[in-house]
Amino acid sequence: MLRLRVDPDRPADDELMPAVRAIQRGGIVAFPTDTFYGLAVDPRSSAAVRKIFEVKHRPADQPIPLIAESLSQVAARVGTLTPLAERLASKYWPGPLTLIIVASSELCAEVTRGTGTAAVRVPDHRVARALAGAVGHAMTSTSANLSGFAPLSSPDEVAASLGDAIDVLVDAGSAPGGMASTIINATGTDPILVRAGAVPWERVLKFLG
C-alpha cells in the first residue's frame, strides 16, 4: 500500500496522480470525505467494483454509493437528475446529502445492483472533490472498513484495518466523522427518506416547503 500525505486544504493534482493512476488501473484508493474515509474505484469497471465487495466482505446485494467533483460531473457521468434532485443538490452540495437518481448506462451492474439507480453526492471535502476531478469521473465512496464494523475517520485506522488490500491511501489527516450522509430517493417528484443522517430530514422538508 502506498500512502500519500496531502494538505487537506490545498491538495495538488500532481500529489494525487499516484492515486489517479491506481484507480485508472482498476485499483482501490482510500480517501477522506466530509464524514469518514471511503474507498474509490472506477464505477464503470465490474472487476474493480467486485474487488471492493471482496475487500470489505460486503453483501453482494448492496449497491455502492458514489461521490463526484461537482453537480455537472454527476449530470454528465452518473445519471439523470429530476427537478427535485437538482433543487436538493443546489441547496446541500457540497455536503453530506446523498441523492438516489436514475443511473447512467456507463455505470456497471455491480454499482446499481439491478436497481437502475445510483446513489451519489458531492462531498464538502477538497481532497475528495480534487480526486474525482483529477480522475475525470465519479468514484465509489463506500466506507473504508469491513462490513459490519464502524466506519473509520482516521487514516491510521484505515491502514490497520485494510492494509495491503488497498493500493493507495490518501492521507489528509482525520476525517470529521459524526453521522453518515443522509440518503434521499429523488427519482420522482416527492422525496423519500432512505437513511437518516447528517442532514436532518425535517430540515429537508422545510426547505422544500
CORTAZI-V958023 format. One record per residue. N is the residue number from 1. RES is the residue in one letter. PHI is phi in radians with two decimals (999 if undefined). PSI is psi as a letter, one per 40 degrees, with the letter a starting at -180 (999 if undefined). Layout:
N;RES;PHI;PSI
N;RES;PHI;PSI
This chain:
1;M;999;h
2;L;-1.61;h
3;R;-1.92;h
4;L;-1.83;h
5;R;-1.71;h
6;V;-2.26;i
7;D;-1.29;h
8;P;-1.12;d
9;D;-1.67;d
10;R;-2.43;g
11;P;-1.22;h
12;A;-1.70;i
13;D;-1.02;d
14;D;-1.17;d
15;E;-1.17;d
16;L;-1.53;e
17;M;-1.03;d
18;P;-1.05;d
19;A;-1.22;d
20;V;-1.05;d
21;R;-1.12;d
22;A;-1.09;d
23;I;-1.12;d
24;Q;-1.11;d
25;R;-1.49;e
26;G;1.64;e
27;G;-1.54;i
28;I;-1.96;h
29;V;-2.14;h
30;A;-1.59;h
31;F;-2.60;i
32;P;-1.48;i
33;T;-2.18;a
34;D;-1.41;e
35;T;-2.12;c
36;F;-2.25;i
37;Y;-1.32;i
38;G;-2.17;i
39;L;-2.02;h
40;A;-1.88;h
41;V;-2.42;i
42;D;-1.30;h
43;P;-1.28;e
44;R;-1.58;e
45;S;-1.83;h
46;S;-1.05;d
47;A;-1.10;d
48;A;-1.17;d
49;V;-1.17;d
50;R;-1.06;d
51;K;-1.05;d
52;I;-1.09;d
53;F;-1.03;d
54;E;-1.21;d
55;V;-1.14;d
56;K;-1.49;e
57;H;0.98;f
58;R;-1.42;h
59;P;-0.96;h
60;A;-1.19;e
61;D;-1.62;e
62;Q;-1.66;h
63;P;-1.11;i
64;I;-1.90;h
65;P;-1.31;i
66;L;-2.19;i
67;I;-2.24;i
68;A;-2.38;i
69;E;-1.29;d
70;S;-2.79;i
71;L;-1.06;d
72;S;-1.14;d
73;Q;-1.17;d
74;V;-1.07;d
75;A;-1.10;d
76;A;-1.43;d
77;R;-2.20;e
78;V;-1.92;d
79;G;2.99;a
80;T;-1.67;h
81;L;-1.70;h
82;T;-1.27;i
83;P;-0.96;d
84;L;-1.09;d
85;A;-1.10;d
86;E;-1.11;d
87;R;-1.16;d
88;L;-1.15;d
89;A;-1.11;d
90;S;-1.14;d
91;K;-1.53;d
92;Y;-1.94;e
93;W;-1.84;h
94;P;-1.20;i
95;G;2.89;i
96;P;-1.50;f
97;L;-2.15;h
98;T;-1.71;h
99;L;-1.93;h
100;I;-1.58;h
101;I;-2.27;i
102;V;-1.19;h
103;A;-1.41;i
104;S;-1.23;i
105;S;-1.20;e
106;E;-1.17;d
107;L;-1.31;i
108;C;-1.35;i
109;A;-1.10;d
110;E;-1.19;d
111;V;-1.43;d
112;T;-1.53;d
113;R;0.92;f
114;G;1.35;e
115;T;-1.45;d
116;G;1.34;e
117;T;-2.24;i
118;A;-2.36;i
119;A;-1.80;h
120;V;-2.54;i
121;R;-2.66;i
122;V;-1.86;h
123;P;-1.35;i
124;D;-1.55;g
125;H;-2.56;h
126;R;-1.08;d
127;V;-1.17;d
128;A;-1.07;d
129;R;-1.18;d
130;A;-1.11;d
131;L;-1.16;d
132;A;-1.10;d
133;G;-1.14;d
134;A;-1.22;d
135;V;-1.22;d
136;G;1.70;e
137;H;-2.78;i
138;A;-1.10;i
139;M;-2.28;i
140;T;-1.18;i
141;S;-2.54;f
142;T;-1.02;i
143;S;-1.06;i
144;A;-1.49;g
145;N;-2.73;i
146;L;-1.26;i
147;S;-1.04;h
148;G;1.64;e
149;F;-1.87;i
150;A;-1.15;i
151;P;-1.11;i
152;L;-1.97;h
153;S;-1.92;e
154;S;-1.86;h
155;P;-1.09;d
156;D;-1.13;d
157;E;-1.15;d
158;V;-1.09;d
159;A;-1.07;d
160;A;-1.20;d
161;S;-1.39;d
162;L;-1.91;d
163;G;0.85;b
164;D;-1.32;e
165;A;-1.27;e
166;I;-1.94;i
167;D;-1.57;d
168;V;-2.43;h
169;L;-1.99;h
170;V;-1.51;h
171;D;-1.69;h
172;A;-2.05;f
173;G;1.44;a
174;S;-1.25;i
175;A;-1.38;i
176;P;-1.08;d
177;G;1.30;a
178;G;1.42;a
179;M;-1.52;i
180;A;-1.21;i
181;S;-1.16;i
182;T;-1.27;h
183;I;-2.02;h
184;I;-2.23;h
185;N;-1.38;h
186;A;-2.08;f
187;T;-1.42;e
188;G;-1.99;a
189;T;-1.65;e
190;D;-2.05;h
191;P;-1.29;i
192;I;-2.17;h
193;L;-1.30;h
194;V;-1.76;d
195;R;-2.57;h
196;A;-1.22;i
197;G;-2.88;a
198;A;-1.14;d
199;V;-1.68;h
200;P;-1.04;h
201;W;-1.01;d
202;E;-1.08;d
203;R;-1.17;d
204;V;-1.11;d
205;L;-1.10;d
206;K;-1.14;d
207;F;-1.06;d
208;L;-1.31;e
209;G;1.37;999
